Amino acid sequence: MTVTVTEAHRTIDAVWRIESAKLIAALTRMVRDVGLAEELAQDALVAALEQWPSAGVPSNPGAWLMAIAKRRAIDHFRHVKMAERKHAEIGLDLETTQQAIEVEPDEVPDDLLRLIFTACHPVLKTEARVALTLRLLGGLTTDEIARAFLVPEPTVAQRIVRAKRTLAQKKVPFEVPVGAELAERLGSVLEVVYLVFNEGYSATAGDDWMRPHLCADAIRLGRILAGLAPHEPEVFGLLALMELQASRARARVTAEGEPILLLDQNRAKWDRLLINHGLAALNRAESLSPSRGPYTLQAAIAACHARAGAADDTDWPRIAALYGELVEVTPSPVVELNRAVAVSMAAGPAAALPLVDALAAAPAMSRYHLLPTVRGDLLTKLGRDAEARAEFERAASLTRNARERDVLLARAKQASEQGS
């Protein structure tokens, strides 16, 4: 059945988002080059764009794309062999190549896991890992990644090109690490996924408080990873954390896009399905290991909020204790700041202010806008409005998010009015 060009392109876009990662993963195993694998996959995409509007969408679009990509791979080997490379250097004749191109369905998950570890290899800079992961595993275009992170498209394109070149030059193997290296490399993978989620959940710059598409992409990557690594507790801890935080999305902004703080949110708008998924993932993480890692601990904190029917029902002493446990696992002034907030809710602002003041000397906090934000909030509760105004104004000068800046300046104005 023929379809319109618009319908075909819409279908191709949906299929690409679903199938591209599996396609690139399988091709990478075949050709042992991420860059070449993506080129071959793109060739298949172009073929779909050319043929599907007139010939109709095939009954199995993913298999169709894979078949086209396989042919392109065989053509590549044939061309390379005939043009300049010796048979021994290729190490495969065309018949062997044909056999190698065949992909068993059971191998696809393994290929995806290898691709995730390759795209997030520590040999790459963090921003390159993020861009490459979104491109290869998220199915995003260079333009979409650029718009999501508010950077020029050529910058993202350059990061992706350099990343693929680096992987080739360093001869990064297309494999899942084992032993002690697995834990280290898994940390890199989880860091990338959570960086993507965080940028969507609380945009660091621009006019929007949230970028929901990035949150959705990160959760999708997290679910893929959970399916591929079912015995890794921190994978489920991260998935739980993202799902529990994302459950608040509809309650975090007004109709005009203005931020709504956690304690002021209408909890009836929280997504109960996502909460249930998140709590199930948290239970899975805690059942896999007696000790909780950083993502599982953060998910446990998010679960305290999710289980509270109203803000007043929040178990702040437990949250403060969980942050204390998190500080032991991953010492960080940011975690200490979050613990201070929980202490203020559990024991009052006077108990928390010294904890916040002690963080002021930390170099990592000198340009961190949430430190003066929290300090301003504590000072407001203590009735020290003039000091609070100065803190909110400093926080507003440090944030790069326009929506957040407006909120902070409004709070500074309110503190000034209260103090006059």
N, C-alpha and C positions, 0 to 999 in steps of 0.2 A: 504494500500500500504506500503510495507516495504521500509526502507531507509537504507543508509549506517550508520555505527556507527558514522562517522564524521559528517554527515548531521544531525543525531539525536541529537548528543551532541551540535551542533551549535543551533539547534532549541530549545533544552532544556535551553541553556544559555539565549537565547532571551526571552523565555517564563518566565523564573525565574526572569529576570530583571523587567518584566512587572507585573507579578502576585505575587511575593513573599511577597511584603508589604501587599497586600490585604489578602493574605492567613494567614500571621502571625497575622495581626490585628484581623481577624475573630476568629482565634484559641485562641488568648489571651482573647477575651471576653468569650469564652467558658470555658477555663481552669483557667483563672485569674492568669496566671503566664507567663511572657514574655519568660523566659528561656525555660520552657516546650513547649510553643507554637512554638518557633523556632526549637526545637528538632523534634516536630511532622511534621513541614513543611519540615525539612531536610529529614525525613523518606520518605515523599512523593517524594522529589527530587531523592533520591536514587532509589525508585521504578521506577521512570521514566527512570533513567539511565539504569536500568536493563531491562525494558520491551519495551521501545519505539523502540530501534534498531531492534528488531525482530518482534514485534507486529504492529509497525507503529505508527506514531504520531496521537493521537486522534483528532477528528474534533474540540473539545473544550478543549484544553490543560489545561486551568485554572480550568475548572470544574472538570476535571479528577484529577488534583492535590488536589483540595479541597475534593473530595470524598475520596481519599486515606487518607488524613490527618484526616478527620472525623472518619474513621474507626480506625485509630491509636489512636485517642483521646478516642473513646469508649473502645478500648482494654485497654488503660491506666486506665480508671476509673474502669473497670471490675477487672483488676489485683490488683489495689490498694484496692478495696473493699474486694476481696477475700483474699489478703495477710495479711493485717494488720490494715485496718481502719474500724471502725464501720460505719454502715449505717447512723447513725445520724450525724457522723462527716463529711461524704461526703455531706450529705444534699440532695442527689439525688439518686433515684434508676435508674436502667439502662434504663427504659422506659423514665423517665423524662430527663435523660442525652441525650438519642437519640433525643428527641424533642429539647433540648437546642442546640444540635449540628447543627440543621437545620438553615441555614443562609438565611435570606431574602435579595434579591439584594439591596433593599433600605437601608439596615443597613450597607452595606460595607463602604460608605463614612464616616459615623459616627465612625465606627471601626478604619478607617485609621486616622481620626483626634485624636481619643483617643490614638492611638499608637504613633503618633507624640508627643503629650504632655507627654506621659509616657517616651519615649526615651530621651526627652529633659528636664526631671524633674530636678529642681535645687538641689535636694538631691545628684545628681551625679556631679563629677568634670567635668570641661569643656571638657577635652580631652576624657573622658569617654562618654560624651553626643555625641560628634562628631563621635567617633568610632561606638557606638551603633546605631546611626541614619543612618550612611552609611551602616551598616550591615543589619538592619531591614527594612529600608525604601529605601535605595539605591540599595539593592541587591548585594552589593560588598562582595567579599570574604575577609577573614582576610589578606591574602597575598596581595590583591589589595589595601586594606587600608594601609597596612604597606609600600608598594612601593610608594603610593601616598604621604605619609607624611615622607618618608625616615626614618622610625623607624623599629627596628627589629620586625619580625612577632610575636614572643612570647610576646613582649610588648603589641601589639595590642590585641592579644588573651587574655592576662591577664586583660586588661582594660575592654574588653567585658564581660568576666566571672564575674569580680568583680561588674560591673555595674548591670548585671542581678541579682546577689546575693543581692546587696544593695536594689534594687527595691523590691525584695521578703522580705527581712528582715525588711525593713521600711514599708512594706504593702502599697506601693504606689497604690492608686486606679486607675483602668483602666477607666478613665473618662475625660471629658472635663471640666476644671474648669469654674466657673461662677463668676459673680460680679467682685470685685476688684482683685481677684486672677487671673482672666483671663488675664488682661492686663500685670500683672507681669510675668505670665507663658508664654504668647505669646512672650514677649521680649526674653525669654530664647530660645524659638524655633527659632525665627528669627536670634538670635545671632549665633546659631549653623549653620544654613543654610549659613549665610554670611561668617562665618569662613571657611567653606568648599569652598565657591566660591573664597574667597580671596587667599587661599592657592593655588588654581588652577590658578588664574589670575596673581599673583606675588609671585612665590614660595619663601619661606623664606630661603630655603637651597637647596643644590644640584647643578647639572650642567645645569638644564633647567630653562629658564626664565618663562615659563608657563607650566601648566599641564592641557591641555584642557579638559580631561575627568572629572576632579574634577569640573570644571566650568559647564560642561554639567549636571553632577549629581546634583549640587546645583540648577541650573535652573529648572531641572525636579522636584526637591522637592518643589521649589517655586511655580511652576505651580500647583502641587498637592494641596499645601496649599491654593492657591488662589481659587481653585475649591471647597475646603472644608470650607473656611471661606470667603465667597464673600462680606461680609460687613465690613471687617477689613481694614482700609486704609493703615496701615503700611505693611500689607502683599503685597498689590499691589505696594507700594512704593519700597519695597525690590525687588520684581520681576522686576519692571521697571529699577531699578539701575543695577541689574545683566545683564539684556538683553542689556541695553545701553552700558555697559562696555564690555560685551562679543562681541558686534558688531564690535569692533576694533581688534579682535584677529588676523586676517590674516595680519593686517598692523603693528602689534607690534613687529614682529621679521623678520630678514633677512632670506634668504634661508639657511644660516649657523646657524640660531638660535640666532643671536646676537640681543639684544634689540634695538628697534627704539622708541625714545621718541615721546610723543603725537604730538608736534608741527611739527615734521619731518615726520609724517606718511602720506602715500598715501591714502587720504580719499576715493578714488575710490574703494579701497579694503574693506572699511567698509561695513558690511552686512546690506543692507537697510531693509530687512525683519525683522531682529532682532530690528533695530531702530524703525520701525513702531510698532512692538509689544511692545517695551519699552515705546514709547510715549503714546500708548493707555493705558497701565497699569498705567502710570503716571497720565493721565487724569482721570482714574478711581479712583486712590488714592485721588486726589485733589477734586473730586466730592463727596467723601464720608465724608469728614471732612473739616471744614473751617480752621482749624489749621493744619500745616504740621509737621509731626514727623521727626525724624532724617533720616530715610531711604528715605522718600519722598523728603526731602530737598536735600539729596545727589543725588537722581535721577533727580531732577530739575537742579542741576549743570551739571550732565552728559548730560542732554538734551540740555544745551547750547552748548556743544561741538558737539553733534550730529546734531544740526540744522545749524551749521556753515559749509558752503561749502568749506571754506579754513581757515587755521589757523588765517589769518589776519582778518577774519570776526567774530571771537569769541567775544562775548559780555562780556569782562572781568569785567567791572564795575558791571554788574548784578551778575556774579559769585562771586565777592568779597562781594557783599551785601548778597547773599545767604549763604556764609560761615559765615558772621557776624550773620545771623539769626540762623545758625546751632550752633554757639558757645553759643548762649543764651539757646538753647534747651539742648545741651549736651556739657558742658564746657570741653575742652580737649586741651592739648598742641599740639596734632597732628592736630586737626582741626584748631587751631591758626596758625600752620605752613602752612597748605594748604591755609588759608586766606592770609597769607603773600605772597605766590606765586602769588595768584590772584591780590593782591595789586601791586606787582612788574610789572605785565603785564598791569595793568590798569593805574598806576601812575608812574612807573619807579622803578629801583632797589634801588635808594637812599631812597625812601619812605618805602620800605619793609625791608631794612636791620635792622633798629632799632627794628622792630617787631620780627625778627628772633633772634637778639641778646638777647632780653628780655626773650626768651624761654630757653636760654642756662643753666640757673640756675635750671630749672625744673628737679627733680630727674628722672622722667619718660623718659627724653630725653637724659640722659647721655650716653646711649648705643644705641641710635636710629640713625641709619646711614643716614637717610634722612635729619636730621638737618644739619650736615656738608655738605651734598650734595647740599642742597638748598643754604646754606651760600656760598659755593664755586661758585655756579652759579651766585649769585648776585655780588660777588667780581670780577668775571671774567668780567661781564658786566660793572663794575665800573673801570676796568683797573688795579685792584690790584692783579696781576697775582701770585706773590709769596705767598700771603696769600691764594689765591684760591687753589694753588697747595697743600698746607698743609691741607686744608679742604678736598679736594678730596682724599688725601692719608689716612686721618683719616676715612673718610666714607668707603673706601675700606677695611680698617682693621676691620670695625665693621660688614659689611654685611657677611652673610653666603651663599649667592648665587654666584656661580662661574661666571656666565655670567655678573652679575651686577658688581662684583669686577673688571672684565676685563675692563668694560666700564669706571669705576671710575679711574682706574689706567691710562687708555688712556687719560682721561681728565686732570689728574694731569700732565702727560707728556706734553700735549699740552699747559697747563698753564705755565709750566717751560720753554718751548721753546719760548713762547710769551714774557715771562718776561726777557729773557736773551738778 
